[in-house]
Amino acid sequence: MGLDAYVIMPNHLHGILRLRPVVENGATRLGDPLSEIVRWFKAQSTRAYIHGVHEMGWPRFEQRLWQRGYYEHVIRSEDDLVHARGYILRNPRRWMSDPDNPSSVDTHPTSPWDM
């Protein structure tokens, strides 16, 4: 597994995970399922944040640190990969008009893949 393009935003993150195939008994499958990888990441980052709250004076978070689900998109072509990388890398420039930004100047949400 590897991390391709990614960006950490004030209230979310975007990233491309490269999952490597595993060969077992002559059959090829992906390694850990994406759901397990995301669950592990959320658990580890939550533990680290709680440590920061207790040991470094970070502000407490209300309710949950992470939303329950996540958005996934299987990248099946080089064009799709280029498009996804571009979306991720352009995302910070769109933060001021992001409907999830509490200070947003634009309250009309659009599909993330149209941006």
N, C-alpha and C positions, 0 to 999 in steps of 0.2 A: 504494500500500500504506500502511496505517496501523495503529497499535497501539490497540486498544480496552482493555478491562480487563486488568490483569496484576498479578501478585504474585511477588516473589522470595523463595523459602523458603531455609532453610539448606542444603538439598541438591538442590533442583530449582526450577523456575519454571513458572508457568502464565500463559498469555496468549492473547488473541484477536487474530488478525491479520485485518485487513480488506483483502482483495485486490481491486484494481480491475480491471475488464475493459479489454481493449485491442481496438480495432477495426483490423483489417488487411484490405484488399481487400473491405470490406463484411461481413466475418465477425467475430464477437465471440468473444474467448477471454480467459482470465485472463493476467495478465502472467507474471512468473517463476513456475515451478512451486514449490510449497511446499517440496519437497525441496531445491531450490537455495537458497531463502531460509534454511532451517534450517542447511544445510551452511555457508553464508556466515557466519551468526551464530556457529555453533560455532567456526569457524576464527578469526574475528576476536577472539572473547572468549578463546580459548585463547592466541592471540598476546599479547593484552593481559595475561593472567595470567602468562605466562612472563616478560614484561617486568617485571611487578611482583615476581616471584620474584628476578630478577637485579638489578634496580635499586632496589627498595624493601624488600627483606628479607621479602617475603611467604613463608609456609610453602610448601614444595614439595608437589605432589600426587602420589599414588602412581598408577601406570598411566595411566589416562585421566581427563581432566577431565570429559568428557561420556560418557554411555552411547551405545551405537551407534544406537539407534532413537529414536523419539519417538511420542507418542500424538497422533493428530489426530482431529478430529470436525468435520464440515461442519455449520455452523449454517444451517438452512434456514427458520427462522421466527422471528418476534419473540418468541414464548414460549420457544423454544430459546435465543435470545440472552439473555433475562432469566435463565433457569435457569443458563446457563454463567457469566454475570457474577456471579450470586449464589454459585455454587460457588467461583469464584476469590476473591471478596472474603471469604468465610467461611473459606477455607483456613487462614490463620494461627491462628485460634482453635482449630483442630483439631490443631495440630502436636504437642501433648503425647500425643495418642492415635494419631498416625500410625505405622503399622507400619514405615515407613522411618526413623523417628526412633530413634537408638540408645538414648535415654532414655525410650522410649515406655512408658506405663503400660497400654496396651492392645495385646495381641499378636494380636488377631483382625482380620485385614484385611477390609474390605468394599469393594464397588464404589465408585469415586469419585463416580459420578453418584447414588448413594443417600445421600450425606452431605449 
